[in-house]
Amino acid sequence: MKFYNHCTEELFNEAKRVISKTEWHPYYKEQVLLRVEYMLEAGNMIHKKTSSRTEPFTISDVEGIVTIVSDRDDW
């Protein structure tokens, strides 16, 4: 399986914008942004019967990714 760098400047800036609107502590914002960036770099895994591939996420996916990453800390 190959992983590609799918995190574009546009996706990264959208993640920064979404995170900046929160009332989180600045250190937590940095931590979440770093983890979101890693997820964006890996891309969206598409599974087929015989193979798998990754695709870049879309701008509309970024807010959901931020929510997922930050919700993991509630455990």
Buried (B, 14 or more C-beta within 10 A) or exposed (E): EEEEEBBBEEBBEBBBEBBEEEEBEEEEBEBBBEBBBEBBBBBBEEEEEEEEEBEBBEEEBBBEBBEEBBEEEEE
